């Protein structure tokens, strides 16, 4: 599909890169097929744990900021289930990462747990700082040096070929 779109006149300059990207995707797919089932199960479990921790963190924040929520298992389980449902709804949000949409859902969808808008804003801001912005900051620090290293390796490789 990428190659097809580069047939459009103003995208034609990206044709070679689209072909290279397509080839890279095929190679990566072939490498993934070579992995045994333990690799794929491990990847699935790691993803499930990461998302569960994200929701459990939000449960902890809501419980910490609310004085009316019981800390028993079934109350926390119901809150966790509601958060899972809320994030399925957020998948259809028109904004990246549900920005702004989460805050609106907090006041309606979680009104049993978070009574006022100020608490909802504080909880969602802390949650975003920990789960989203920390990764963005880490990426802003790590990615430039990684890109620099990759570009230097490519230049070195091109010089060796000529």
DSSP file (Angstrom, degrees, kcal/mol; ACC not computed):
  #  RESIDUE AA STRUCTURE BP1 BP2  ACC     N-H-->O    O-->H-N    N-H-->O    O-->H-N    TCO  KAPPA ALPHA  PHI   PSI    X-CA   Y-CA   Z-CA
    1    1 A X     >        0   0    0      0, 0.0     4,-2.4     0, 0.0     5,-0.2   0.000 360.0 360.0 360.0 -38.7    0.0    0.0    0.0
    2    2 A X  H  >  +     0   0    0      1,-0.2     4,-1.4     2,-0.2    17,-0.1   0.927 360.0  47.6 -59.2 -44.0    2.8    2.4    0.8
    3    3 A X  H  4 S+     0   0    0     15,-0.2     4,-0.3     1,-0.2    -1,-0.2   0.887 109.0  55.4 -64.9 -38.1    4.3    1.9   -2.7
    4    4 A X  H >4 S+     0   0    0      1,-0.2     3,-1.5     2,-0.2     4,-0.2   0.924 107.1  49.1 -59.5 -45.8    0.8    2.5   -4.2
    5    5 A X  H >< S+     0   0    0     -4,-2.4     3,-1.5     1,-0.3    -1,-0.2   0.795 101.2  64.0 -67.1 -27.1    0.4    5.8   -2.4
    6    6 A X  T 3< S+     0   0    0     -4,-1.4    -1,-0.3     1,-0.3     9,-0.2   0.533  84.8  75.5 -76.3  -2.6    3.8    7.0   -3.6
    7    7 A X  T <  S+     0   0    0     -3,-1.5    -1,-0.3    -4,-0.3     2,-0.2   0.652  71.9 101.2 -77.6 -15.2    2.5    6.8   -7.2
    8    8 A X  S X> S-     0   0    0     -3,-1.5     3,-1.5    -4,-0.2     4,-0.8  -0.541  87.8-118.9 -68.4 135.7    0.7   10.0   -6.4
    9    9 A X  G >4 S+     0   0    0      1,-0.3     3,-1.1    -2,-0.2     4,-0.3   0.844 108.7  43.9 -50.8 -50.5    2.7   12.8   -8.0
   10   10 A X  G 34 S+     0   0    0      1,-0.2    -1,-0.3     2,-0.1     3,-0.2   0.652 117.2  47.9 -75.8 -11.7    3.6   14.8   -4.9
   11   11 A X  G X4 S+     0   0    0     -3,-1.5     3,-1.9    -6,-0.2    -1,-0.2   0.410  82.6  98.4-100.6  -0.4    4.5   11.6   -2.9
   12   12 A X  G X< S+     0   0    0     -3,-1.1     3,-1.8    -4,-0.8     4,-0.3   0.785  70.1  67.4 -59.3 -30.1    6.6   10.2   -5.7
   13   13 A X  G 3  S+     0   0    0     -4,-0.3    -1,-0.3     1,-0.3     4,-0.2   0.698  97.5  54.9 -66.7 -17.0    9.8   11.3   -4.0
   14   14 A X  G <> S+     0   0    0     -3,-1.9     4,-2.4     1,-0.2    -1,-0.3   0.334  77.3 103.7 -94.7   6.4    9.2    8.9   -1.2
   15   15 A X  H <> S+     0   0    0     -3,-1.8     4,-2.3    -9,-0.2     5,-0.2   0.917  80.2  45.7 -58.5 -49.8    8.9    5.8   -3.5
   16   16 A X  H  > S+     0   0    0     -4,-0.3     4,-2.3    -3,-0.2    -1,-0.2   0.904 114.5  48.6 -62.5 -41.2   12.3    4.3   -2.8
   17   17 A X  H  > S+     0   0    0     -4,-0.2     4,-2.6     2,-0.2    -1,-0.2   0.867 109.9  52.3 -67.1 -35.4   11.9    4.8    1.0
   18   18 A X  H  X S+     0   0    0     -4,-2.4     4,-2.5     2,-0.2   -15,-0.2   0.902 109.7  48.7 -66.7 -40.8    8.5    3.2    0.8
   19   19 A X  H  X S+     0   0    0     -4,-2.3     4,-2.4     2,-0.2    -2,-0.2   0.926 112.8  48.2 -62.7 -44.6    9.9    0.2   -1.0
   20   20 A X  H  X S+     0   0    0     -4,-2.3     4,-2.5     2,-0.2    -2,-0.2   0.915 111.8  49.3 -62.4 -44.0   12.7   -0.1    1.6
   21   21 A X  H  X S+     0   0    0     -4,-2.6     4,-2.2     2,-0.2    -1,-0.2   0.910 110.5  50.7 -62.7 -42.6   10.2    0.2    4.5
   22   22 A X  H  X S+     0   0    0     -4,-2.5     4,-2.0     2,-0.2    -2,-0.2   0.909 110.6  49.0 -60.7 -43.1    8.0   -2.5    2.9
   23   23 A X  H  X S+     0   0    0     -4,-2.4     4,-2.4     1,-0.2    -2,-0.2   0.906 110.1  51.6 -62.6 -41.8   11.0   -4.8    2.5
   24   24 A X  H  X S+     0   0    0     -4,-2.5     4,-2.6     1,-0.2    -2,-0.2   0.881 108.3  51.6 -62.9 -38.5   11.9   -4.2    6.2
   25   25 A X  H  X S+     0   0    0     -4,-2.2     4,-2.3     2,-0.2    -1,-0.2   0.904 109.9  49.2 -65.3 -41.2    8.4   -5.0    7.3
   26   26 A X  H  X S+     0   0    0     -4,-2.0     4,-2.3     2,-0.2    -2,-0.2   0.918 112.0  48.4 -63.8 -43.5    8.5   -8.3    5.4
   27   27 A X  H  X S+     0   0    0     -4,-2.4     4,-2.3     2,-0.2    -2,-0.2   0.925 112.1  48.8 -62.8 -44.9   11.9   -9.2    6.9
   28   28 A X  H  X S+     0   0    0     -4,-2.6     4,-2.2     1,-0.2    -1,-0.2   0.893 110.6  51.6 -62.2 -39.5   10.7   -8.4   10.4
   29   29 A X  H  X S+     0   0    0     -4,-2.3     4,-2.0     2,-0.2    -1,-0.2   0.908 109.3  49.6 -63.7 -42.5    7.6  -10.5    9.8
   30   30 A X  H  X S+     0   0    0     -4,-2.3     4,-1.1     1,-0.2    -2,-0.2   0.890 110.5  50.4 -64.1 -39.0    9.7  -13.4    8.7
   31   31 A X  H  X S+     0   0    0     -4,-2.3     4,-0.7     1,-0.2     3,-0.3   0.886 108.8  52.1 -65.8 -38.5   11.9  -13.1   11.8
   32   32 A X  H >< S+     0   0    0     -4,-2.2     3,-0.8     1,-0.2    -2,-0.2   0.880 105.5  55.2 -64.8 -37.3    8.8  -13.1   14.0
   33   33 A X  H 3< S+     0   0    0     -4,-2.0    -1,-0.2     1,-0.2    -2,-0.2   0.799 102.3  58.1 -65.4 -27.8    7.6  -16.3   12.3
   34   34 A X  H 3< S+     0   0    0     -4,-1.1    -1,-0.2    -3,-0.3    -2,-0.2   0.699  85.7  99.2 -75.8 -19.3   10.8  -18.0   13.2
   35   35 A X  S << S-     0   0    0     -3,-0.8     2,-0.0    -4,-0.7    -3,-0.0  -0.371  77.2-117.4 -69.8 147.2   10.4  -17.3   16.9
   36   36 A X    >>  -     0   0    0      1,-0.1     4,-1.2    -2,-0.1     3,-0.7  -0.242  31.3 -97.3 -78.6 174.1    9.1  -20.1   19.1
   37   37 A X  H 3> S+     0   0    0      1,-0.2     4,-2.6     2,-0.2     5,-0.2   0.789 119.4  64.4 -64.9 -28.8    5.8  -20.0   21.0
   38   38 A X  H 3> S+     0   0    0      1,-0.2     4,-2.6     2,-0.2    -1,-0.2   0.878  99.7  53.6 -63.1 -37.2    7.5  -19.0   24.2
   39   39 A X  H <> S+     0   0    0     -3,-0.7     4,-2.1     2,-0.2    -1,-0.2   0.933 112.1  43.4 -61.2 -46.9    8.6  -15.7   22.7
   40   40 A X  H  X S+     0   0    0     -4,-1.2     4,-2.4     2,-0.2    -2,-0.2   0.884 114.0  49.7 -70.3 -39.1    5.1  -14.8   21.6
   41   41 A X  H  X S+     0   0    0     -4,-2.6     4,-2.8     2,-0.2    -1,-0.2   0.913 111.3  50.7 -64.5 -41.6    3.5  -15.9   24.9
   42   42 A X  H  X S+     0   0    0     -4,-2.6     4,-2.5    -5,-0.2    -2,-0.2   0.899 110.6  48.7 -61.8 -41.3    6.2  -13.9   26.8
   43   43 A X  H  X S+     0   0    0     -4,-2.1     4,-2.1     2,-0.2    -2,-0.2   0.915 112.4  48.5 -64.2 -43.1    5.4  -10.8   24.6
   44   44 A X  H  X S+     0   0    0     -4,-2.4     4,-2.5     2,-0.2    -2,-0.2   0.928 113.0  47.2 -62.8 -45.8    1.6  -11.3   25.2
   45   45 A X  H  X S+     0   0    0     -4,-2.8     4,-2.7     1,-0.2     5,-0.2   0.899 110.6  51.9 -64.3 -40.8    2.1  -11.6   29.0
   46   46 A X  H  X S+     0   0    0     -4,-2.5     4,-2.3     2,-0.2    -1,-0.2   0.902 111.4  47.8 -62.4 -40.5    4.4   -8.6   29.1
   47   47 A X  H  X S+     0   0    0     -4,-2.1     4,-2.4     2,-0.2     5,-0.2   0.917 112.1  49.2 -65.4 -44.0    1.8   -6.5   27.3
   48   48 A X  H  X S+     0   0    0     -4,-2.5     4,-2.4     1,-0.2    -2,-0.2   0.909 112.5  47.6 -63.2 -42.2   -1.0   -7.7   29.6
   49   49 A X  H  X S+     0   0    0     -4,-2.7     4,-2.7     2,-0.2    -1,-0.2   0.915 110.9  51.8 -65.2 -42.6    1.1   -6.9   32.7
   50   50 A X  H  X S+     0   0    0     -4,-2.3     4,-1.7    -5,-0.2    -2,-0.2   0.931 113.9  42.5 -61.2 -46.1    2.0   -3.5   31.4
   51   51 A X  H  X S+     0   0    0     -4,-2.4     4,-2.0     2,-0.2    -1,-0.2   0.885 112.9  53.2 -69.1 -37.8   -1.6   -2.5   30.7
   52   52 A X  H  X S+     0   0    0     -4,-2.4     4,-3.0    -5,-0.2     5,-0.2   0.918 108.4  50.5 -61.9 -42.5   -2.8   -4.1   33.9
   53   53 A X  H  X S+     0   0    0     -4,-2.7     4,-2.3     1,-0.2    -1,-0.2   0.873 107.2  54.8 -62.8 -36.7   -0.3   -2.0   35.9
   54   54 A X  H  X S+     0   0    0     -4,-1.7     4,-1.4    -5,-0.2    -1,-0.2   0.918 113.4  40.9 -62.2 -43.7   -1.5    1.1   34.1
   55   55 A X  H  X S+     0   0    0     -4,-2.0     4,-2.3     2,-0.2    -2,-0.2   0.884 113.2  53.5 -72.5 -38.6   -5.1    0.4   35.2
   56   56 A X  H  X S+     0   0    0     -4,-3.0     4,-2.5     1,-0.2    -2,-0.2   0.867 105.9  54.5 -64.6 -35.3   -4.0   -0.6   38.7
   57   57 A X  H  X S+     0   0    0     -4,-2.3     4,-2.4     2,-0.2    -1,-0.2   0.920 108.8  48.0 -62.0 -43.0   -2.1    2.7   39.1
   58   58 A X  H  X S+     0   0    0     -4,-1.4     4,-2.6     2,-0.2    -2,-0.2   0.891 109.7  52.7 -65.4 -38.9   -5.3    4.5   38.2
   59   59 A X  H  X S+     0   0    0     -4,-2.3     4,-2.7     2,-0.2    -2,-0.2   0.926 110.1  48.8 -58.9 -44.4   -7.3    2.4   40.7
   60   60 A X  H  X S+     0   0    0     -4,-2.5     4,-2.5     2,-0.2    -2,-0.2   0.901 111.7  48.8 -64.0 -41.5   -4.7    3.4   43.3
   61   61 A X  H  X S+     0   0    0     -4,-2.4     4,-2.0     2,-0.2    -2,-0.2   0.928 113.1  46.5 -64.3 -44.8   -4.9    7.1   42.5
   62   62 A X  H  X S+     0   0    0     -4,-2.6     4,-1.3     1,-0.2    -2,-0.2   0.927 114.7  47.2 -64.2 -44.1   -8.7    7.1   42.6
   63   63 A X  H  < S+     0   0    0     -4,-2.7    -1,-0.2    -5,-0.2     6,-0.2   0.886 112.4  51.0 -63.9 -38.4   -8.8    5.2   45.8
   64   64 A X  H  < S+     0   0    0     -4,-2.5    -1,-0.2    -5,-0.2    -2,-0.2   0.840 114.5  41.7 -68.5 -33.9   -6.1    7.5   47.3
   65   65 A X  H  < S+     0   0    0     -4,-2.0     2,-0.5    -5,-0.1    -1,-0.2   0.608 105.5  73.5 -90.5 -12.5   -8.0   10.7   46.4
   66   66 A X     <  -     0   0    0     -4,-1.3     3,-0.2    -5,-0.2    48,-0.1  -0.865  55.6-167.2-107.2 135.3  -11.5    9.4   47.3
   67   67 A X  S    S+     0   0    0     -2,-0.5    -1,-0.1     1,-0.2    -4,-0.1   0.549  85.3  58.6 -92.0  -8.3  -12.6    9.0   50.9
   68   68 A X  S    S+     0   0    0     45,-0.2     2,-0.5     2,-0.1    -1,-0.2   0.528  80.1  98.4-100.4  -6.7  -15.7    7.1   50.1
   69   69 A X        -     0   0    0     -6,-0.2     2,-0.2    -3,-0.2    -3,-0.0  -0.699  67.5-135.2 -90.1 129.2  -14.2    4.1   48.2
   70   70 A X        -     0   0    0     -2,-0.5    -2,-0.1     1,-0.1    -1,-0.0  -0.501   6.9-139.8 -75.7 149.5  -13.6    0.9   50.1
   71   71 A X        +     0   0    0     -2,-0.2    -1,-0.1     4,-0.1    -2,-0.0   0.251  60.2 124.7 -94.6  12.7  -10.3   -0.8   49.6
   72   72 A X  S  > S-     0   0    0      1,-0.1     4,-2.1     4,-0.0     5,-0.2  -0.270  74.1-106.8 -73.2 163.9  -11.8   -4.4   49.6
   73   73 A X  H  > S+     0   0    0      1,-0.2     4,-2.7     2,-0.2     5,-0.2   0.897 114.0  48.8 -58.2 -48.4  -11.1   -6.7   46.6
   74   74 A X  H  > S+     0   0    0      1,-0.2     4,-2.3     2,-0.2    -1,-0.2   0.846 110.7  49.9 -69.5 -33.9  -14.6   -6.5   45.0
   75   75 A X  H  > S+     0   0    0      2,-0.2     4,-2.1     1,-0.2    -1,-0.2   0.925 114.6  45.1 -66.3 -44.0  -14.8   -2.8   45.1
   76   76 A X  H  X S+     0   0    0     -4,-2.1     4,-2.7     2,-0.2    -2,-0.2   0.872 111.8  53.0 -66.9 -36.8  -11.4   -2.5   43.5
   77   77 A X  H  X S+     0   0    0     -4,-2.7     4,-2.6    -5,-0.2    -2,-0.2   0.909 109.3  48.6 -63.9 -42.9  -12.3   -5.2   41.0
   78   78 A X  H  X S+     0   0    0     -4,-2.3     4,-2.1     2,-0.2    -2,-0.2   0.900 112.5  48.5 -64.4 -40.5  -15.4   -3.3   40.0
   79   79 A X  H  X S+     0   0    0     -4,-2.1     4,-2.3     2,-0.2    -2,-0.2   0.924 111.6  49.7 -64.1 -44.3  -13.4   -0.1   39.6
   80   80 A X  H  X S+     0   0    0     -4,-2.7     4,-2.5     1,-0.2    -2,-0.2   0.919 110.9  49.6 -60.0 -45.2  -10.8   -1.9   37.5
   81   81 A X  H  X S+     0   0    0     -4,-2.6     4,-2.2     1,-0.2    -1,-0.2   0.891 110.4  50.4 -62.6 -39.5  -13.5   -3.4   35.3
   82   82 A X  H  X S+     0   0    0     -4,-2.1     4,-2.5     2,-0.2    -1,-0.2   0.894 110.0  50.3 -65.9 -39.0  -15.1    0.0   34.8
   83   83 A X  H  X S+     0   0    0     -4,-2.3     4,-2.2     2,-0.2    -2,-0.2   0.907 109.2  51.3 -65.1 -41.5  -11.6    1.5   33.9
   84   84 A X  H  X S+     0   0    0     -4,-2.5     4,-1.3     1,-0.2    -2,-0.2   0.930 112.2  46.9 -59.2 -45.3  -11.1   -1.3   31.3
   85   85 A X  H  X S+     0   0    0     -4,-2.2     4,-1.8     1,-0.2     3,-0.3   0.907 109.6  54.0 -62.8 -42.4  -14.5   -0.5   29.8
   86   86 A X  H  X S+     0   0    0     -4,-2.5     4,-2.0     1,-0.2    -1,-0.2   0.889 107.2  50.9 -60.2 -39.4  -13.7    3.2   29.8
   87   87 A X  H  X S+     0   0    0     -4,-2.2     4,-0.9     2,-0.2    -1,-0.2   0.752 103.8  57.0 -76.3 -21.8  -10.5    2.6   27.9
   88   88 A X  H  < S+     0   0    0     -4,-1.3     4,-0.4    -3,-0.3     3,-0.3   0.897 109.2  47.7 -66.9 -40.0  -12.3    0.5   25.2
   89   89 A X  H >< S+     0   0    0     -4,-1.8     3,-1.6     1,-0.2    -2,-0.2   0.893 106.2  57.6 -64.4 -40.0  -14.5    3.6   24.7
   90   90 A X  H >< S+     0   0    0     -4,-2.0     3,-2.3     1,-0.3    -1,-0.2   0.762  88.9  74.9 -64.4 -24.9  -11.4    5.8   24.5
   91   91 A X  T 3< S+     0   0    0     -4,-0.9    -1,-0.3    -3,-0.3    -2,-0.2   0.811  96.2  50.2 -55.9 -28.2  -10.2    3.7   21.6
   92   92 A X  T <  S+     0   0    0     -3,-1.6    -1,-0.3    -4,-0.4    -2,-0.2   0.284  83.4 122.8 -95.3  10.4  -12.8    5.4   19.5
   93   93 A X    <   -     0   0    0     -3,-2.3     5,-0.2     1,-0.1     4,-0.1  -0.490  61.9-139.4 -71.3 139.8  -11.7    8.9   20.7
   94   94 A X  S    S+     0   0    0     -2,-0.2     2,-0.3     2,-0.1    -1,-0.1   0.611  80.8  80.0 -76.0 -10.0  -10.7   11.3   17.8
   95   95 A X  S >  S-     0   0    0      4,-0.1     3,-1.9     1,-0.1     2,-0.2  -0.720  95.3 -96.5 -99.3 148.8   -7.8   12.7   19.9
   96   96 A X  G >  S-     0   0    0     -2,-0.3     3,-1.4     1,-0.3    -2,-0.1  -0.423 108.1  -1.7 -63.5 127.7   -4.4   11.0   20.3
   97   97 A X  G 3  S-     0   0    0      1,-0.3    -1,-0.3    -2,-0.2     3,-0.1   0.619 121.7 -76.8  68.6  11.6   -4.3    9.0   23.5
   98   98 A X  G X> S-     0   0    0     -3,-1.9     4,-2.1     1,-0.2     3,-0.8   0.772  70.3-171.9  70.1  25.0   -7.8   10.2   24.3
   99   99 A X  T <4 S+     0   0    0     -3,-1.4     2,-0.2     1,-0.3    -1,-0.2  -0.285  71.9   0.5 -56.3 126.8   -6.5   13.6   25.3
  100  100 A X  T 3> S+     0   0    0     -3,-0.1     4,-1.4     1,-0.1    -1,-0.3  -0.080 120.1  80.7  85.1 -35.6   -9.3   15.6   26.9
  101  101 A X  H <> S+     0   0    0     -3,-0.8     4,-2.4    -2,-0.2    -2,-0.2   0.867  87.0  55.1 -70.7 -37.9  -11.7   12.7   26.4
  102  102 A X  H  X S+     0   0    0     -4,-2.1     4,-2.3     1,-0.2    -1,-0.2   0.915 106.1  51.9 -60.8 -44.0  -10.4   10.9   29.5
  103  103 A X  H  > S+     0   0    0     -5,-0.3     4,-1.2     1,-0.2    -1,-0.2   0.885 110.1  48.4 -62.5 -39.1  -11.1   14.0   31.6
  104  104 A X  H  X S+     0   0    0     -4,-1.4     4,-1.1     1,-0.2    -1,-0.2   0.913 111.4  50.1 -66.8 -42.9  -14.7   14.2   30.3
  105  105 A X  H  X>S+     0   0    0     -4,-2.4     4,-2.3     1,-0.2     5,-1.1   0.846 101.9  63.4 -64.9 -33.2  -15.3   10.5   31.0
  106  106 A X  H  X5S+     0   0    0     -4,-2.3     4,-0.8     1,-0.2     8,-0.3   0.930 102.8  47.9 -55.4 -46.9  -14.0   10.8   34.5
  107  107 A X  H  <5S+     0   0    0     -4,-1.2    -1,-0.2    -3,-0.2    -2,-0.2   0.799 128.2  23.2 -70.2 -27.4  -16.8   13.2   35.5
  108  108 A X  H ><5S+     0   0    0     -4,-1.1     3,-1.1    -3,-0.2    -2,-0.2   0.871 126.6  40.2-100.9 -55.3  -19.5   11.0   34.0
  109  109 A X  H 3<5S+     0   0    0     -4,-2.3     3,-0.2     1,-0.3    -3,-0.2   0.810 126.8  34.0 -69.6 -32.1  -18.3    7.4   33.8
  110  110 A X  T >X<S+     0   0    0     -5,-1.1     4,-3.2    -4,-0.8     3,-1.5   0.037  77.0 122.5-111.7  25.4  -16.5    7.4   37.1
  111  111 A X  T <4 S+     0   0    0     -3,-1.1    -1,-0.2     1,-0.3    -2,-0.1   0.743  70.4  61.7 -63.7 -22.2  -18.9    9.7   39.0
  112  112 A X  T 34 S+     0   0    0     -3,-0.2    -1,-0.3    -4,-0.2     3,-0.1   0.806 118.5  27.7 -68.2 -28.4  -19.5    6.9   41.6
  113  113 A X  T <4 S+     0   0    0     -3,-1.5     2,-0.6     1,-0.3   -45,-0.2   0.802 124.5  43.6-103.9 -38.3  -15.8    7.0   42.5
  114  114 A X     <  -     0   0    0     -4,-3.2    -1,-0.3    -8,-0.3    -4,-0.1  -0.931  64.1-178.0-115.8 108.8  -14.6   10.6   41.7
  115  115 A X        +     0   0    0     -2,-0.6     2,-0.3    -3,-0.1    -1,-0.1   0.839  59.4  42.9 -82.1 -34.0  -17.2   13.1   42.9
  116  116 A X  S  > S-     0   0    0      1,-0.1     4,-1.9     0, 0.0     5,-0.1  -0.834  73.3-125.5-121.0 156.0  -15.8   16.5   41.9
  117  117 A X  H  > S+     0   0    0     -2,-0.3     4,-2.5     1,-0.2     5,-0.2   0.814 107.7  59.2 -64.8 -32.6  -14.2   17.8   38.7
  118  118 A X  H  > S+     0   0    0      2,-0.2     4,-2.5     1,-0.2    -1,-0.2   0.931 107.1  46.0 -64.2 -45.4  -11.1   19.1   40.5
  119  119 A X  H  > S+     0   0    0      1,-0.2     4,-3.0     2,-0.2     5,-0.3   0.910 111.6  52.8 -62.6 -41.6  -10.2   15.6   41.8
  120  120 A X  H  X S+     0   0    0     -4,-1.9     4,-2.5     1,-0.2     5,-0.2   0.915 111.0  46.7 -60.1 -43.1  -10.9   14.1   38.4
  121  121 A X  H  X S+     0   0    0     -4,-2.5     4,-2.1     2,-0.2    -2,-0.2   0.910 114.1  47.1 -66.3 -42.7   -8.5   16.6   36.8
  122  122 A X  H  X S+     0   0    0     -4,-2.5     4,-2.6     2,-0.2     5,-0.2   0.937 114.4  46.8 -64.7 -46.8   -5.8   16.1   39.5
  123  123 A X  H  X S+     0   0    0     -4,-3.0     4,-2.5     1,-0.2    -2,-0.2   0.934 114.5  46.1 -62.0 -47.3   -6.1   12.3   39.2
  124  124 A X  H  X S+     0   0    0     -4,-2.5     4,-2.4    -5,-0.3    -1,-0.2   0.863 112.8  50.8 -66.8 -34.2   -6.0   12.2   35.4
  125  125 A X  H  X S+     0   0    0     -4,-2.1     4,-2.6    -5,-0.2    -2,-0.2   0.936 112.4  45.1 -68.0 -46.4   -3.0   14.7   35.3
  126  126 A X  H  X S+     0   0    0     -4,-2.6     4,-2.1     2,-0.2     5,-0.2   0.920 114.0  50.9 -61.6 -42.7   -1.0   12.6   37.8
  127  127 A X  H  X S+     0   0    0     -4,-2.5     4,-2.8    -5,-0.2     5,-0.3   0.913 111.8  46.3 -62.2 -43.6   -1.9    9.5   35.9
  128  128 A X  H  X>S+     0   0    0     -4,-2.4     4,-2.4     2,-0.2     5,-2.4   0.895 109.5  54.9 -67.0 -39.0   -0.8   11.0   32.6
  129  129 A X  I  <>S+     0   0    0     -4,-2.6     5,-1.0     3,-0.2    -2,-0.2   0.918 116.6  37.3 -58.5 -43.0    2.4   12.3   34.0
  130  130 A X  I  <5S+     0   0    0     -4,-2.1    -2,-0.2    -5,-0.2    -1,-0.2   0.917 127.4  31.7 -77.1 -44.1    3.4    8.8   35.2
  131  131 A X  I  <5S+     0   0    0     -4,-2.8    -3,-0.2    -5,-0.2    -2,-0.2   0.768 133.4  15.4 -92.8 -25.8    2.1    6.7   32.4
  132  132 A X  I >X5S+     0   0    0     -4,-2.4     4,-1.8    -5,-0.3     3,-0.5   0.808 121.9  46.4-112.1 -56.2    2.5    8.9   29.3
  133  133 A X  I 3><S+     0   0    0     -5,-2.4     4,-2.7     1,-0.2     5,-0.2   0.799 105.4  61.2 -67.9 -29.3    4.7   11.9   29.8
  134  134 A X  H 3><S+     0   0    0     -5,-1.0     4,-2.3    -6,-0.4    -1,-0.2   0.914 107.7  46.1 -61.1 -40.9    7.5    9.9   31.5
  135  135 A X  H <> S+     0   0    0     -3,-0.5     4,-2.6     2,-0.2    -2,-0.2   0.880 111.5  51.7 -68.0 -38.4    7.8    7.9   28.3
  136  136 A X  H  X S+     0   0    0     -4,-1.8     4,-2.2     2,-0.2    -2,-0.2   0.913 111.7  46.3 -64.4 -42.2    7.8   11.0   26.2
  137  137 A X  H  X S+     0   0    0     -4,-2.7     4,-1.5     2,-0.2    -2,-0.2   0.928 112.9  49.3 -66.1 -44.6   10.5   12.6   28.2
  138  138 A X  H  X S+     0   0    0     -4,-2.3     4,-2.8    -5,-0.2     5,-0.3   0.910 112.0  49.6 -60.3 -41.5   12.6    9.4   28.2
  139  139 A X  H  X S+     0   0    0     -4,-2.6     4,-2.5     1,-0.2     5,-0.4   0.885 106.4  54.9 -64.3 -38.9   12.1    9.2   24.4
  140  140 A X  H  < S+     0   0    0     -4,-2.2     4,-0.4     1,-0.2    -1,-0.2   0.798 115.0  40.9 -65.0 -27.7   13.2   12.8   24.0
  141  141 A X  H  X S+     0   0    0     -4,-1.5     4,-0.6    -3,-0.2    -2,-0.2   0.886 123.5  35.6 -84.6 -42.7   16.4   12.0   25.8
  142  142 A X  H  X S+     0   0    0     -4,-2.8     4,-1.9    -5,-0.2     3,-0.3   0.905 107.9  61.2 -81.3 -44.2   17.2    8.6   24.3
  143  143 A X  H  X S+     0   0    0     -4,-2.5     4,-3.1    -5,-0.3     5,-0.3   0.877  98.0  54.9 -59.4 -46.1   16.0    9.0   20.7
  144  144 A X  H  > S+     0   0    0     -4,-0.4     4,-2.3    -5,-0.4    -1,-0.2   0.913 111.8  44.2 -57.9 -41.9   18.3   11.8   19.5
  145  145 A X  H  X S+     0   0    0     -4,-0.6     4,-2.2    -3,-0.3    -1,-0.2   0.879 114.4  50.4 -69.5 -35.2   21.5   10.0   20.6
  146  146 A X  H  X S+     0   0    0     -4,-1.9     4,-2.5     2,-0.2    -2,-0.2   0.925 111.5  47.6 -66.3 -44.2   20.1    6.8   19.0
  147  147 A X  H  X S+     0   0    0     -4,-3.1     4,-2.8     1,-0.2     5,-0.2   0.918 111.1  51.8 -62.2 -43.5   19.3    8.5   15.7
  148  148 A X  H  X S+     0   0    0     -4,-2.3     4,-2.2    -5,-0.3    -1,-0.2   0.920 111.2  47.5 -58.4 -45.0   22.8   10.2   15.7
  149  149 A X  H  X S+     0   0    0     -4,-2.2     4,-2.1     2,-0.2    -2,-0.2   0.912 112.8  48.2 -64.5 -43.5   24.4    6.8   16.2
  150  150 A X  H  X S+     0   0    0     -4,-2.5     4,-2.2     2,-0.2    -2,-0.2   0.916 112.3  48.8 -64.1 -43.8   22.3    5.1   13.5
  151  151 A X  H  X S+     0   0    0     -4,-2.8     4,-2.5     1,-0.2    -1,-0.2   0.891 110.4  51.0 -64.4 -39.2   23.1    7.9   11.0
  152  152 A X  H  X S+     0   0    0     -4,-2.2     4,-2.4    -5,-0.2    -1,-0.2   0.901 110.0  50.2 -64.3 -40.1   26.8    7.8   11.8
  153  153 A X  H  X S+     0   0    0     -4,-2.1     4,-2.4     2,-0.2    -2,-0.2   0.897 110.8  49.4 -64.7 -40.1   26.7    4.0   11.1
  154  154 A X  H  X S+     0   0    0     -4,-2.2     4,-2.6     2,-0.2    -2,-0.2   0.919 111.6  48.2 -65.2 -43.6   24.9    4.5    7.8
  155  155 A X  H  X S+     0   0    0     -4,-2.5     4,-2.5     2,-0.2    -2,-0.2   0.924 112.5  48.9 -61.8 -43.5   27.4    7.2    6.7
  156  156 A X  H  X S+     0   0    0     -4,-2.4     4,-1.9     1,-0.2    -2,-0.2   0.905 111.7  49.4 -62.1 -42.1   30.3    4.9    7.7
  157  157 A X  H  X S+     0   0    0     -4,-2.4     4,-1.4     2,-0.2    -2,-0.2   0.894 111.1  49.3 -64.9 -40.9   28.8    2.0    5.8
  158  158 A X  H  X S+     0   0    0     -4,-2.6     4,-1.4     1,-0.2    -2,-0.2   0.898 110.2  51.0 -65.5 -40.4   28.2    4.2    2.7
  159  159 A X  H  < S+     0   0    0     -4,-2.5    -1,-0.2     1,-0.2    -2,-0.2   0.869 108.4  52.3 -64.8 -36.4   31.8    5.4    2.8
  160  160 A X  H  < S+     0   0    0     -4,-1.9    -1,-0.2     1,-0.2    -2,-0.2   0.819 107.2  53.1 -68.6 -30.5   33.1    1.8    3.0
  161  161 A X  H  <        0   0    0     -4,-1.4    -1,-0.2     1,-0.2    -2,-0.2   0.821 360.0 360.0 -73.3 -31.5   31.1    0.9    0.0
  162  162 A X     <        0   0    0     -4,-1.4    -1,-0.2    -5,-0.1    -2,-0.2   0.445 360.0 360.0 -91.1 360.0   32.6    3.7   -2.2
